[in-house]
Amino acid sequence: MLKHRGFPGRLPGTDFQFTIRRANPKGVTPLTRRERFRDRKPADKRADAAFMEALWAHFGDQPFERGNLDAGRLSWLFEREVIPAEDPFDPASYDALLVIDPDVGRVSFPDIFDGVR
């Protein structure tokens, strides 16, 4: 499992986790699309925005390996702002390649993608 050095481990001052420390010995948690309903708590929305900002700052529009990125946090963005970068895609692999879709990201998180074309 690739560890993304320099990537924030969590949202500062909270327990919202962005990375994991070690591979799960019971198996990889698969990525699944989680629905973001309008009535989500503001703290959850801030965590999504902070995670998206960290992804964009760290990887930009280049493909990246899932590695030690938290599956739960990625699943809130998966198949919207973060999409598979390979075909076939294995959602239960630490080696899976993902990429940010800046067009969708711009709609969901306009403050992060201002000025990005």
Biopython code that builds the backbone (N, CA, C, O; Angstrom):
import numpy as np
from Bio.PDB.StructureBuilder import StructureBuilder

atoms = [
    (1, "MET", "N", (0.837, -1.176, 0.000)),
    (1, "MET", "CA", (0.000, 0.000, 0.000)),
    (1, "MET", "C", (0.885, 1.244, 0.000)),
    (1, "MET", "O", (1.719, 1.433, 0.886)),
    (2, "LEU", "N", (0.689, 2.077, -1.001)),
    (2, "LEU", "CA", (1.427, 3.328, -1.111)),
    (2, "LEU", "C", (0.956, 4.314, -0.053)),
    (2, "LEU", "O", (-0.244, 4.534, 0.113)),
    (3, "LYS", "N", (1.909, 4.908, 0.664)),
    (3, "LYS", "CA", (1.574, 5.961, 1.624)),
    (3, "LYS", "C", (1.873, 7.298, 0.970)),
    (3, "LYS", "O", (2.992, 7.546, 0.521)),
    (4, "HIS", "N", (0.873, 8.151, 0.921)),
    (4, "HIS", "CA", (1.012, 9.464, 0.302)),
    (4, "HIS", "C", (1.644, 10.428, 1.309)),
    (4, "HIS", "O", (0.956, 11.017, 2.142)),
    (5, "ARG", "N", (2.939, 10.571, 1.217)),
    (5, "ARG", "CA", (3.681, 11.446, 2.132)),
    (5, "ARG", "C", (3.271, 12.892, 1.907)),
    (5, "ARG", "O", (3.123, 13.337, 0.769)),
    (6, "GLY", "N", (3.091, 13.613, 2.992)),
    (6, "GLY", "CA", (2.718, 15.016, 2.909)),
    (6, "GLY", "C", (1.221, 15.250, 2.818)),
    (6, "GLY", "O", (0.772, 16.394, 2.891)),
    (7, "PHE", "N", (0.442, 14.192, 2.661)),
    (7, "PHE", "CA", (-1.013, 14.330, 2.595)),
    (7, "PHE", "C", (-1.545, 14.426, 4.021)),
    (7, "PHE", "O", (-1.126, 13.646, 4.876)),
    (8, "PRO", "N", (-2.457, 15.362, 4.305)),
    (8, "PRO", "CA", (-2.955, 15.486, 5.684)),
    (8, "PRO", "C", (-3.666, 14.218, 6.152)),
    (8, "PRO", "O", (-4.410, 13.603, 5.388)),
    (9, "GLY", "N", (-3.441, 13.834, 7.390)),
    (9, "GLY", "CA", (-4.028, 12.622, 7.936)),
    (9, "GLY", "C", (-5.487, 12.779, 8.333)),
    (9, "GLY", "O", (-6.245, 11.809, 8.351)),
    (10, "ARG", "N", (-5.870, 14.007, 8.650)),
    (10, "ARG", "CA", (-7.244, 14.261, 9.070)),
    (10, "ARG", "C", (-7.548, 15.750, 8.964)),
    (10, "ARG", "O", (-6.653, 16.568, 8.748)),
    (11, "LEU", "N", (-8.815, 16.082, 9.117)),
    (11, "LEU", "CA", (-9.221, 17.485, 9.159)),
    (11, "LEU", "C", (-8.792, 18.026, 10.512)),
    (11, "LEU", "O", (-9.213, 17.495, 11.540)),
    (12, "PRO", "N", (-7.963, 19.071, 10.542)),
    (12, "PRO", "CA", (-7.457, 19.587, 11.818)),
    (12, "PRO", "C", (-8.578, 19.909, 12.807)),
    (12, "PRO", "O", (-9.593, 20.506, 12.450)),
    (13, "GLY", "N", (-8.367, 19.499, 14.052)),
    (13, "GLY", "CA", (-9.318, 19.773, 15.119)),
    (13, "GLY", "C", (-10.535, 18.863, 15.139)),
    (13, "GLY", "O", (-11.467, 19.095, 15.908)),
    (14, "THR", "N", (-10.540, 17.820, 14.295)),
    (14, "THR", "CA", (-11.682, 16.909, 14.245)),
    (14, "THR", "C", (-11.193, 15.465, 14.194)),
    (14, "THR", "O", (-9.991, 15.200, 14.178)),
    (15, "ASP", "N", (-12.138, 14.547, 14.169)),
    (15, "ASP", "CA", (-11.811, 13.133, 13.994)),
    (15, "ASP", "C", (-12.118, 12.653, 12.586)),
    (15, "ASP", "O", (-12.191, 11.447, 12.353)),
    (16, "PHE", "N", (-12.301, 13.575, 11.637)),
    (16, "PHE", "CA", (-12.545, 13.193, 10.248)),
    (16, "PHE", "C", (-11.221, 12.745, 9.632)),
    (16, "PHE", "O", (-10.329, 13.557, 9.385)),
    (17, "GLN", "N", (-11.110, 11.459, 9.392)),
    (17, "GLN", "CA", (-9.877, 10.829, 8.920)),
    (17, "GLN", "C", (-9.748, 10.940, 7.402)),
    (17, "GLN", "O", (-10.726, 10.748, 6.680)),
    (18, "PHE", "N", (-8.536, 11.253, 6.914)),
    (18, "PHE", "CA", (-8.255, 11.331, 5.482)),
    (18, "PHE", "C", (-7.389, 10.175, 5.013)),
    (18, "PHE", "O", (-7.492, 9.758, 3.859)),
    (19, "THR", "N", (-6.536, 9.648, 5.886)),
    (19, "THR", "CA", (-5.646, 8.539, 5.518)),
    (19, "THR", "C", (-5.740, 7.443, 6.575)),
    (19, "THR", "O", (-6.229, 7.655, 7.685)),
    (20, "ILE", "N", (-5.254, 6.264, 6.191)),
    (20, "ILE", "CA", (-5.174, 5.156, 7.136)),
    (20, "ILE", "C", (-3.700, 4.857, 7.398)),
    (20, "ILE", "O", (-2.841, 5.165, 6.572)),
    (21, "ARG", "N", (-3.420, 4.267, 8.532)),
    (21, "ARG", "CA", (-2.028, 3.999, 8.907)),
    (21, "ARG", "C", (-1.467, 2.744, 8.261)),
    (21, "ARG", "O", (-0.311, 2.706, 7.840)),
    (22, "ARG", "N", (-2.314, 1.710, 8.188)),
    (22, "ARG", "CA", (-1.827, 0.432, 7.661)),
    (22, "ARG", "C", (-2.936, -0.265, 6.896)),
    (22, "ARG", "O", (-4.117, 0.036, 7.065)),
    (23, "ALA", "N", (-2.534, -1.195, 6.057)),
    (23, "ALA", "CA", (-3.500, -1.974, 5.274)),
    (23, "ALA", "C", (-4.369, -2.801, 6.213)),
    (23, "ALA", "O", (-3.905, -3.266, 7.254)),
    (24, "ASN", "N", (-5.611, -2.979, 5.844)),
    (24, "ASN", "CA", (-6.549, -3.761, 6.629)),
    (24, "ASN", "C", (-6.224, -5.243, 6.451)),
    (24, "ASN", "O", (-6.284, -5.743, 5.328)),
    (25, "PRO", "N", (-5.881, -5.965, 7.528)),
    (25, "PRO", "CA", (-5.525, -7.378, 7.388)),
    (25, "PRO", "C", (-6.712, -8.256, 6.970)),
    (25, "PRO", "O", (-6.511, -9.359, 6.461)),
    (26, "LYS", "N", (-7.936, -7.783, 7.179)),
    (26, "LYS", "CA", (-9.122, -8.557, 6.806)),
    (26, "LYS", "C", (-9.516, -8.352, 5.345)),
    (26, "LYS", "O", (-10.414, -9.030, 4.846)),
    (27, "GLY", "N", (-8.856, -7.430, 4.660)),
    (27, "GLY", "CA", (-9.175, -7.140, 3.270)),
    (27, "GLY", "C", (-9.395, -5.653, 3.052)),
    (27, "GLY", "O", (-9.646, -4.898, 3.992)),
    (28, "VAL", "N", (-9.298, -5.260, 1.821)),
    (28, "VAL", "CA", (-9.412, -3.853, 1.458)),
    (28, "VAL", "C", (-10.883, -3.431, 1.473)),
    (28, "VAL", "O", (-11.740, -4.131, 0.932)),
    (29, "THR", "N", (-11.169, -2.293, 2.089)),
    (29, "THR", "CA", (-12.524, -1.751, 2.066)),
    (29, "THR", "C", (-12.790, -1.203, 0.666)),
    (29, "THR", "O", (-12.073, -0.311, 0.213)),
    (30, "PRO", "N", (-13.803, -1.718, -0.024)),
    (30, "PRO", "CA", (-14.056, -1.245, -1.392)),
    (30, "PRO", "C", (-14.626, 0.170, -1.416)),
    (30, "PRO", "O", (-15.332, 0.589, -0.499)),
    (31, "LEU", "N", (-14.304, 0.894, -2.485)),
    (31, "LEU", "CA", (-14.889, 2.211, -2.698)),
    (31, "LEU", "C", (-16.307, 2.029, -3.226)),
    (31, "LEU", "O", (-16.542, 1.211, -4.116)),
    (32, "THR", "N", (-17.237, 2.782, -2.687)),
    (32, "THR", "CA", (-18.616, 2.770, -3.154)),
    (32, "THR", "C", (-19.113, 4.205, -3.209)),
    (32, "THR", "O", (-18.657, 5.055, -2.444)),
    (33, "ARG", "N", (-20.025, 4.469, -4.088)),
    (33, "ARG", "CA", (-20.581, 5.820, -4.180)),
    (33, "ARG", "C", (-21.564, 6.030, -3.024)),
    (33, "ARG", "O", (-22.525, 5.276, -2.872)),
    (34, "ARG", "N", (-21.313, 7.054, -2.216)),
    (34, "ARG", "CA", (-22.211, 7.410, -1.125)),
    (34, "ARG", "C", (-22.990, 8.651, -1.529)),
    (34, "ARG", "O", (-22.422, 9.611, -2.050)),
    (35, "GLU", "N", (-24.271, 8.624, -1.289)),
    (35, "GLU", "CA", (-25.106, 9.774, -1.631)),
    (35, "GLU", "C", (-24.922, 10.888, -0.605)),
    (35, "GLU", "O", (-24.943, 10.651, 0.603)),
    (36, "ARG", "N", (-24.742, 12.102, -1.108)),
    (36, "ARG", "CA", (-24.624, 13.274, -0.244)),
    (36, "ARG", "C", (-25.974, 13.994, -0.251)),
    (36, "ARG", "O", (-26.299, 14.716, -1.194)),
    (37, "PHE", "N", (-26.741, 13.791, 0.795)),
    (37, "PHE", "CA", (-28.051, 14.412, 0.889)),
    (37, "PHE", "C", (-27.918, 15.855, 1.370)),
    (37, "PHE", "O", (-26.941, 16.210, 2.029)),
    (38, "ARG", "N", (-28.899, 16.674, 1.039)),
    (38, "ARG", "CA", (-28.865, 18.101, 1.386)),
    (38, "ARG", "C", (-28.842, 18.350, 2.893)),
    (38, "ARG", "O", (-28.356, 19.392, 3.334)),
    (39, "ASP", "N", (-29.353, 17.421, 3.681)),
    (39, "ASP", "CA", (-29.442, 17.644, 5.129)),
    (39, "ASP", "C", (-28.208, 17.147, 5.899)),
    (39, "ASP", "O", (-28.268, 16.968, 7.116)),
    (40, "ARG", "N", (-27.092, 16.925, 5.190)),
    (40, "ARG", "CA", (-25.861, 16.516, 5.885)),
    (40, "ARG", "C", (-25.403, 17.623, 6.819)),
    (40, "ARG", "O", (-25.657, 18.804, 6.579)),
    (41, "LYS", "N", (-24.733, 17.230, 7.871)),
    (41, "LYS", "CA", (-24.247, 18.188, 8.863)),
    (41, "LYS", "C", (-23.177, 19.092, 8.246)),
    (41, "LYS", "O", (-22.413, 18.659, 7.383)),
    (42, "PRO", "N", (-23.128, 20.348, 8.691)),
    (42, "PRO", "CA", (-22.091, 21.262, 8.179)),
    (42, "PRO", "C", (-20.668, 20.733, 8.379)),
    (42, "PRO", "O", (-19.800, 20.968, 7.539)),
    (43, "ALA", "N", (-20.424, 20.031, 9.469)),
    (43, "ALA", "CA", (-19.085, 19.480, 9.717)),
    (43, "ALA", "C", (-18.718, 18.448, 8.651)),
    (43, "ALA", "O", (-17.569, 18.387, 8.213)),
    (44, "ASP", "N", (-19.695, 17.635, 8.234)),
    (44, "ASP", "CA", (-19.446, 16.647, 7.181)),
    (44, "ASP", "C", (-19.125, 17.339, 5.861)),
    (44, "ASP", "O", (-18.239, 16.903, 5.127)),
    (45, "LYS", "N", (-19.838, 18.406, 5.564)),
    (45, "LYS", "CA", (-19.590, 19.163, 4.334)),
    (45, "LYS", "C", (-18.212, 19.806, 4.357)),
    (45, "LYS", "O", (-17.520, 19.836, 3.340)),
    (46, "ARG", "N", (-17.807, 20.326, 5.530)),
    (46, "ARG", "CA", (-16.460, 20.905, 5.655)),
    (46, "ARG", "C", (-15.388, 19.844, 5.450)),
    (46, "ARG", "O", (-14.362, 20.109, 4.825)),
    (47, "ALA", "N", (-15.621, 18.640, 5.976)),
    (47, "ALA", "CA", (-14.657, 17.549, 5.805)),
    (47, "ALA", "C", (-14.537, 17.168, 4.330)),
    (47, "ALA", "O", (-13.431, 16.938, 3.841)),
    (48, "ASP", "N", (-15.662, 17.099, 3.618)),
    (48, "ASP", "CA", (-15.621, 16.802, 2.180)),
    (48, "ASP", "C", (-14.816, 17.858, 1.435)),
    (48, "ASP", "O", (-13.973, 17.533, 0.599)),
    (49, "ALA", "N", (-15.083, 19.124, 1.744)),
    (49, "ALA", "CA", (-14.386, 20.218, 1.056)),
    (49, "ALA", "C", (-12.891, 20.205, 1.370)),
    (49, "ALA", "O", (-12.068, 20.403, 0.476)),
    (50, "ALA", "N", (-12.540, 19.974, 2.625)),
    (50, "ALA", "CA", (-11.124, 19.940, 3.005)),
    (50, "ALA", "C", (-10.407, 18.763, 2.354)),
    (50, "ALA", "O", (-9.259, 18.894, 1.929)),
    (51, "PHE", "N", (-11.075, 17.612, 2.272)),
    (51, "PHE", "CA", (-10.478, 16.441, 1.629)),
    (51, "PHE", "C", (-10.303, 16.695, 0.134)),
    (51, "PHE", "O", (-9.263, 16.367, -0.436)),
    (52, "MET", "N", (-11.314, 17.277, -0.500)),
    (52, "MET", "CA", (-11.218, 17.582, -1.934)),
    (52, "MET", "C", (-10.089, 18.582, -2.185)),
    (52, "MET", "O", (-9.335, 18.444, -3.148)),
    (53, "GLU", "N", (-9.976, 19.581, -1.322)),
    (53, "GLU", "CA", (-8.901, 20.571, -1.473)),
    (53, "GLU", "C", (-7.528, 19.913, -1.320)),
    (53, "GLU", "O", (-6.599, 20.243, -2.058)),
    (54, "ALA", "N", (-7.394, 18.989, -0.374)),
    (54, "ALA", "CA", (-6.123, 18.282, -0.184)),
    (54, "ALA", "C", (-5.801, 17.408, -1.397)),
    (54, "ALA", "O", (-4.656, 17.355, -1.844)),
    (55, "LEU", "N", (-6.818, 16.723, -1.925)),
    (55, "LEU", "CA", (-6.601, 15.907, -3.127)),
    (55, "LEU", "C", (-6.139, 16.778, -4.288)),
    (55, "LEU", "O", (-5.179, 16.438, -4.979)),
    (56, "TRP", "N", (-6.819, 17.897, -4.503)),
    (56, "TRP", "CA", (-6.491, 18.780, -5.624)),
    (56, "TRP", "C", (-5.089, 19.363, -5.457)),
    (56, "TRP", "O", (-4.326, 19.428, -6.421)),
    (57, "ALA", "N", (-4.745, 19.787, -4.238)),
    (57, "ALA", "CA", (-3.417, 20.357, -3.991)),
    (57, "ALA", "C", (-2.317, 19.308, -4.165)),
    (57, "ALA", "O", (-1.224, 19.619, -4.639)),
    (58, "HIS", "N", (-2.609, 18.085, -3.787)),
    (58, "HIS", "CA", (-1.600, 17.026, -3.828)),
    (58, "HIS", "C", (-1.446, 16.394, -5.215)),
    (58, "HIS", "O", (-0.330, 16.088, -5.635)),
    (59, "PHE", "N", (-2.569, 16.196, -5.932)),
    (59, "PHE", "CA", (-2.530, 15.447, -7.183)),
    (59, "PHE", "C", (-2.923, 16.254, -8.416)),
    (59, "PHE", "O", (-2.531, 15.899, -9.527)),
    (60, "GLY", "N", (-3.685, 17.327, -8.246)),
    (60, "GLY", "CA", (-4.153, 18.087, -9.403)),
    (60, "GLY", "C", (-5.004, 17.217, -10.308)),
    (60, "GLY", "O", (-5.822, 16.429, -9.834)),
    (61, "ASP", "N", (-4.810, 17.361, -11.613)),
    (61, "ASP", "CA", (-5.618, 16.589, -12.565)),
    (61, "ASP", "C", (-4.913, 15.312, -13.034)),
    (61, "ASP", "O", (-5.317, 14.709, -14.029)),
    (62, "GLN", "N", (-3.870, 14.904, -12.325)),
    (62, "GLN", "CA", (-3.110, 13.705, -12.686)),
    (62, "GLN", "C", (-3.668, 12.466, -11.984)),
    (62, "GLN", "O", (-4.152, 12.565, -10.856)),
    (63, "PRO", "N", (-3.607, 11.306, -12.632)),
    (63, "PRO", "CA", (-4.055, 10.073, -11.971)),
    (63, "PRO", "C", (-3.209, 9.792, -10.730)),
    (63, "PRO", "O", (-2.016, 10.095, -10.695)),
    (64, "PHE", "N", (-3.846, 9.209, -9.715)),
    (64, "PHE", "CA", (-3.146, 8.884, -8.486)),
    (64, "PHE", "C", (-3.620, 7.532, -7.962)),
    (64, "PHE", "O", (-4.742, 7.099, -8.224)),
    (65, "GLU", "N", (-2.741, 6.885, -7.220)),
    (65, "GLU", "CA", (-3.024, 5.588, -6.634)),
    (65, "GLU", "C", (-3.820, 5.787, -5.344)),
    (65, "GLU", "O", (-3.546, 6.710, -4.577)),
    (66, "ARG", "N", (-4.787, 4.934, -5.115)),
    (66, "ARG", "CA", (-5.607, 5.029, -3.900)),
    (66, "ARG", "C", (-4.735, 4.960, -2.656)),
    (66, "ARG", "O", (-4.877, 5.789, -1.756)),
    (67, "GLY", "N", (-3.852, 4.001, -2.592)),
    (67, "GLY", "CA", (-2.905, 3.888, -1.489)),
    (67, "GLY", "C", (-3.561, 3.950, -0.126)),
    (67, "GLY", "O", (-4.517, 3.223, 0.144)),
    (68, "ASN", "N", (-3.043, 4.826, 0.742)),
    (68, "ASN", "CA", (-3.533, 4.901, 2.115)),
    (68, "ASN", "C", (-4.649, 5.925, 2.311)),
    (68, "ASN", "O", (-4.945, 6.301, 3.446)),
    (69, "LEU", "N", (-5.268, 6.380, 1.230)),
    (69, "LEU", "CA", (-6.391, 7.306, 1.364)),
    (69, "LEU", "C", (-7.596, 6.559, 1.928)),
    (69, "LEU", "O", (-7.886, 5.437, 1.515)),
    (70, "ASP", "N", (-8.281, 7.174, 2.854)),
    (70, "ASP", "CA", (-9.397, 6.535, 3.556)),
    (70, "ASP", "C", (-10.556, 6.239, 2.613)),
    (70, "ASP", "O", (-11.044, 7.130, 1.918)),
    (71, "ALA", "N", (-10.994, 4.982, 2.593)),
    (71, "ALA", "CA", (-12.076, 4.549, 1.692)),
    (71, "ALA", "C", (-13.385, 5.251, 2.026)),
    (71, "ALA", "O", (-14.133, 5.619, 1.120)),
    (72, "GLY", "N", (-13.671, 5.439, 3.290)),
    (72, "GLY", "CA", (-14.908, 6.110, 3.675)),
    (72, "GLY", "C", (-14.958, 7.543, 3.174)),
    (72, "GLY", "O", (-15.978, 7.983, 2.644)),
    (73, "ARG", "N", (-13.870, 8.266, 3.338)),
    (73, "ARG", "CA", (-13.834, 9.661, 2.901)),
    (73, "ARG", "C", (-13.842, 9.738, 1.379)),
    (73, "ARG", "O", (-14.516, 10.597, 0.811)),
    (74, "LEU", "N", (-13.102, 8.850, 0.708)),
    (74, "LEU", "CA", (-13.103, 8.828, -0.759)),
    (74, "LEU", "C", (-14.486, 8.491, -1.315)),
    (74, "LEU", "O", (-14.882, 8.998, -2.365)),
    (75, "SER", "N", (-15.208, 7.638, -0.609)),
    (75, "SER", "CA", (-16.518, 7.211, -1.104)),
    (75, "SER", "C", (-17.518, 8.358, -1.186)),
    (75, "SER", "O", (-18.459, 8.295, -1.978)),
    (76, "TRP", "N", (-17.333, 9.412, -0.376)),
    (76, "TRP", "CA", (-18.232, 10.574, -0.466)),
    (76, "TRP", "C", (-18.015, 11.334, -1.765)),
    (76, "TRP", "O", (-18.902, 12.069, -2.199)),
    (77, "LEU", "N", (-16.850, 11.175, -2.398)),
    (77, "LEU", "CA", (-16.525, 11.882, -3.646)),
    (77, "LEU", "C", (-16.508, 10.952, -4.857)),
    (77, "LEU", "O", (-16.514, 11.411, -5.998)),
    (78, "PHE", "N", (-16.486, 9.639, -4.603)),
    (78, "PHE", "CA", (-16.304, 8.648, -5.654)),
    (78, "PHE", "C", (-17.453, 8.652, -6.667)),
    (78, "PHE", "O", (-18.626, 8.760, -6.308)),
    (79, "GLU", "N", (-17.080, 8.533, -7.928)),
    (79, "GLU", "CA", (-17.977, 8.538, -9.089)),
    (79, "GLU", "C", (-18.673, 9.878, -9.304)),
    (79, "GLU", "O", (-19.677, 9.955, -10.012)),
    (80, "ARG", "N", (-18.143, 10.920, -8.698)),
    (80, "ARG", "CA", (-18.555, 12.305, -8.974)),
    (80, "ARG", "C", (-17.280, 13.100, -9.229)),
    (80, "ARG", "O", (-16.827, 13.213, -10.368)),
    (81, "GLU", "N", (-16.702, 13.651, -8.160)),
    (81, "GLU", "CA", (-15.482, 14.439, -8.308)),
    (81, "GLU", "C", (-14.244, 13.573, -8.516)),
    (81, "GLU", "O", (-13.301, 13.993, -9.187)),
    (82, "VAL", "N", (-14.238, 12.390, -7.958)),
    (82, "VAL", "CA", (-13.119, 11.445, -8.100)),
    (82, "VAL", "C", (-13.640, 10.228, -8.860)),
    (82, "VAL", "O", (-14.582, 9.565, -8.426)),
    (83, "ILE", "N", (-13.012, 9.947, -9.999)),
    (83, "ILE", "CA", (-13.477, 8.866, -10.863)),
    (83, "ILE", "C", (-12.347, 7.870, -11.134)),
    (83, "ILE", "O", (-11.173, 8.209, -10.984)),
    (84, "PRO", "N", (-12.695, 6.648, -11.530)),
    (84, "PRO", "CA", (-11.658, 5.672, -11.889)),
    (84, "PRO", "C", (-10.812, 6.175, -13.059)),
    (84, "PRO", "O", (-11.327, 6.790, -13.993)),
    (85, "ALA", "N", (-9.518, 5.907, -12.993)),
    (85, "ALA", "CA", (-8.601, 6.321, -14.059)),
    (85, "ALA", "C", (-8.128, 5.129, -14.880)),
    (85, "ALA", "O", (-7.227, 5.262, -15.709)),
    (86, "GLU", "N", (-8.732, 3.966, -14.654)),
    (86, "GLU", "CA", (-8.324, 2.770, -15.379)),
    (86, "GLU", "C", (-9.547, 1.904, -15.641)),
    (86, "GLU", "O", (-10.559, 1.990, -14.946)),
    (87, "ASP", "N", (-9.425, 1.080, -16.649)),
    (87, "ASP", "CA", (-10.496, 0.158, -16.995)),
    (87, "ASP", "C", (-9.866, -1.191, -17.302)),
    (87, "ASP", "O", (-9.072, -1.255, -18.241)),
    (88, "PRO", "N", (-10.148, -2.252, -16.602)),
    (88, "PRO", "CA", (-11.145, -2.361, -15.549)),
    (88, "PRO", "C", (-10.646, -1.745, -14.240)),
    (88, "PRO", "O", (-9.444, -1.669, -13.983)),
    (89, "PHE", "N", (-11.592, -1.315, -13.434)),
    (89, "PHE", "CA", (-11.294, -0.681, -12.150)),
    (89, "PHE", "C", (-11.657, -1.634, -11.021)),
    (89, "PHE", "O", (-12.754, -2.191, -11.007)),
    (90, "ASP", "N", (-10.748, -1.823, -10.081)),
    (90, "ASP", "CA", (-11.007, -2.673, -8.924)),
    (90, "ASP", "C", (-11.221, -1.772, -7.712)),
    (90, "ASP", "O", (-10.258, -1.212, -7.188)),
    (91, "PRO", "N", (-12.474, -1.621, -7.253)),
    (91, "PRO", "CA", (-12.746, -0.732, -6.121)),
    (91, "PRO", "C", (-12.191, -1.252, -4.794)),
    (91, "PRO", "O", (-12.176, -0.522, -3.803)),
    (92, "ALA", "N", (-11.738, -2.502, -4.766)),
    (92, "ALA", "CA", (-11.199, -3.095, -3.546)),
    (92, "ALA", "C", (-9.693, -3.330, -3.667)),
    (92, "ALA", "O", (-9.186, -4.372, -3.254)),
    (93, "SER", "N", (-8.989, -2.359, -4.233)),
    (93, "SER", "CA", (-7.539, -2.472, -4.386)),
    (93, "SER", "C", (-6.861, -1.192, -3.936)),
    (93, "SER", "O", (-7.284, -0.095, -4.301)),
    (94, "TYR", "N", (-5.802, -1.333, -3.139)),
    (94, "TYR", "CA", (-5.012, -0.173, -2.748)),
    (94, "TYR", "C", (-4.235, 0.385, -3.946)),
    (94, "TYR", "O", (-3.804, 1.538, -3.927)),
    (95, "ASP", "N", (-4.058, -0.437, -4.989)),
    (95, "ASP", "CA", (-3.313, -0.016, -6.175)),
    (95, "ASP", "C", (-4.190, 0.642, -7.237)),
    (95, "ASP", "O", (-3.676, 1.070, -8.271)),
    (96, "ALA", "N", (-5.492, 0.734, -7.009)),
    (96, "ALA", "CA", (-6.419, 1.302, -7.991)),
    (96, "ALA", "C", (-6.058, 2.752, -8.299)),
    (96, "ALA", "O", (-5.704, 3.525, -7.408)),
    (97, "LEU", "N", (-6.157, 3.104, -9.590)),
    (97, "LEU", "CA", (-5.857, 4.463, -10.008)),
    (97, "LEU", "C", (-7.137, 5.287, -10.111)),
    (97, "LEU", "O", (-8.141, 4.850, -10.673)),
    (98, "LEU", "N", (-7.066, 6.497, -9.547)),
    (98, "LEU", "CA", (-8.188, 7.433, -9.553)),
    (98, "LEU", "C", (-7.718, 8.744, -10.165)),
    (98, "LEU", "O", (-6.517, 8.982, -10.296)),
    (99, "VAL", "N", (-8.664, 9.586, -10.537)),
    (99, "VAL", "CA", (-8.340, 10.906, -11.066)),
    (99, "VAL", "C", (-9.466, 11.858, -10.674)),
    (99, "VAL", "O", (-10.619, 11.445, -10.542)),
    (100, "ILE", "N", (-9.133, 13.111, -10.493)),
    (100, "ILE", "CA", (-10.129, 14.136, -10.163)),
    (100, "ILE", "C", (-10.726, 14.673, -11.449)),
    (100, "ILE", "O", (-9.999, 14.975, -12.396)),
    (101, "ASP", "N", (-12.045, 14.794, -11.490)),
    (101, "ASP", "CA", (-12.741, 15.408, -12.622)),
    (101, "ASP", "C", (-12.962, 16.874, -12.262)),
    (101, "ASP", "O", (-13.886, 17.186, -11.511)),
    (102, "PRO", "N", (-12.127, 17.785, -12.785)),
    (102, "PRO", "CA", (-12.231, 19.195, -12.387)),
    (102, "PRO", "C", (-13.548, 19.850, -12.789)),
    (102, "PRO", "O", (-13.983, 20.793, -12.128)),
    (103, "ASP", "N", (-14.188, 19.380, -13.846)),
    (103, "ASP", "CA", (-15.466, 19.969, -14.255)),
    (103, "ASP", "C", (-16.547, 19.715, -13.212)),
    (103, "ASP", "O", (-17.320, 20.613, -12.880)),
    (104, "VAL", "N", (-16.600, 18.499, -12.700)),
    (104, "VAL", "CA", (-17.577, 18.180, -11.654)),
    (104, "VAL", "C", (-17.155, 18.832, -10.341)),
    (104, "VAL", "O", (-17.994, 19.337, -9.594)),
    (105, "GLY", "N", (-15.860, 18.820, -10.065)),
    (105, "GLY", "CA", (-15.350, 19.455, -8.848)),
    (105, "GLY", "C", (-15.662, 20.930, -8.788)),
    (105, "GLY", "O", (-15.970, 21.457, -7.719)),
    (106, "ARG", "N", (-15.589, 21.601, -9.917)),
    (106, "ARG", "CA", (-15.873, 23.032, -9.996)),
    (106, "ARG", "C", (-17.322, 23.327, -9.609)),
    (106, "ARG", "O", (-17.604, 24.350, -8.984)),
    (107, "VAL", "N", (-18.235, 22.435, -9.978)),
    (107, "VAL", "CA", (-19.650, 22.612, -9.636)),
    (107, "VAL", "C", (-19.880, 22.355, -8.146)),
    (107, "VAL", "O", (-20.597, 23.113, -7.493)),
    (108, "SER", "N", (-19.283, 21.299, -7.607)),
    (108, "SER", "CA", (-19.494, 20.911, -6.215)),
    (108, "SER", "C", (-18.715, 21.770, -5.222)),
    (108, "SER", "O", (-19.214, 22.085, -4.142)),
    (109, "PHE", "N", (-17.498, 22.144, -5.589)),
    (109, "PHE", "CA", (-16.616, 22.899, -4.694)),
    (109, "PHE", "C", (-16.015, 24.085, -5.445)),
    (109, "PHE", "O", (-14.816, 24.083, -5.726)),
    (110, "PRO", "N", (-16.814, 25.090, -5.774)),
    (110, "PRO", "CA", (-16.315, 26.188, -6.602)),
    (110, "PRO", "C", (-15.154, 26.963, -5.980)),
    (110, "PRO", "O", (-14.300, 27.465, -6.709)),
    (111, "ASP", "N", (-15.101, 27.072, -4.651)),
    (111, "ASP", "CA", (-14.007, 27.818, -4.013)),
    (111, "ASP", "C", (-12.649, 27.154, -4.234)),
    (111, "ASP", "O", (-11.626, 27.837, -4.290)),
    (112, "ILE", "N", (-12.636, 25.841, -4.357)),
    (112, "ILE", "CA", (-11.386, 25.105, -4.527)),
    (112, "ILE", "C", (-10.884, 25.201, -5.972)),
    (112, "ILE", "O", (-9.679, 25.270, -6.211)),
    (113, "PHE", "N", (-11.800, 25.205, -6.917)),
    (113, "PHE", "CA", (-11.432, 25.134, -8.323)),
    (113, "PHE", "C", (-11.507, 26.479, -9.047)),
    (113, "PHE", "O", (-11.471, 26.513, -10.277)),
    (114, "ASP", "N", (-11.609, 27.585, -8.311)),
    (114, "ASP", "CA", (-11.628, 28.911, -8.939)),
    (114, "ASP", "C", (-10.390, 29.103, -9.813)),
    (114, "ASP", "O", (-9.265, 28.863, -9.374)),
    (115, "GLY", "N", (-10.603, 29.527, -11.026)),
    (115, "GLY", "CA", (-9.501, 29.808, -11.931)),
    (115, "GLY", "C", (-8.928, 28.586, -12.623)),
    (115, "GLY", "O", (-7.991, 28.719, -13.410)),
    (116, "VAL", "N", (-9.456, 27.404, -12.356)),
    (116, "VAL", "CA", (-8.954, 26.180, -12.988)),
    (116, "VAL", "C", (-9.716, 25.923, -14.270)),
    (116, "VAL", "O", (-10.947, 25.934, -14.273)),
    (117, "ARG", "N", (-9.013, 25.696, -15.342)),
    (117, "ARG", "CA", (-9.664, 25.397, -16.633)),
    (117, "ARG", "C", (-9.249, 24.033, -17.101)),
    (117, "ARG", "O", (-9.681, 23.587, -18.164)),
]
sb = StructureBuilder()
sb.init_structure("model")
sb.init_model(0)
sb.init_chain("A")
sb.init_seg("    ")
for serial, (resi, resn, name, xyz) in enumerate(atoms, 1):
    if name == "N":
        sb.init_residue(resn, " ", resi, " ")
    sb.init_atom(name, np.array(xyz, "f"), 0.0, 1.0, " ", f" {name:<3s}", serial, name[0])
structure = sb.get_structure()
